[in-house]
C-alpha cells in the first residue's frame, strides 16, 4: 500500500537560506563569501547546496557558518495513492 504523502525535492528551510546560485558562472562568484555556505560549485555548475539531496541527508544538512539545519524535504501528495492509474506512477 502506498503512503498518502511522500517527501518532495529538497529545498531551503527558511528564506534566509534561499539563494539563486544558478546565476553564477565561475567558481569565484559561486563560492563568494557574501553567500557562503549556500552555493556549491561542481562540474562547472553552481547549484544550491540543498539541490539534489535525498530525504535523510537533506534533513541533516547544516550551514557551515551557524551550524543550523538549513534544508528540508516537504511532504507532497503521492500520485500513486488511491484511484490514480498506474501509468502516472512510473
Secondary structure, DSSP 8 states (H G I E B T S, - for coil): ---SEEEEEEEESSGGG---GGG--SHHHHT-GGGTTTEEEETTEEEETTTT--HHHHHH-B-TTT--B-EEEEEEE-TTSTT--GGGT-
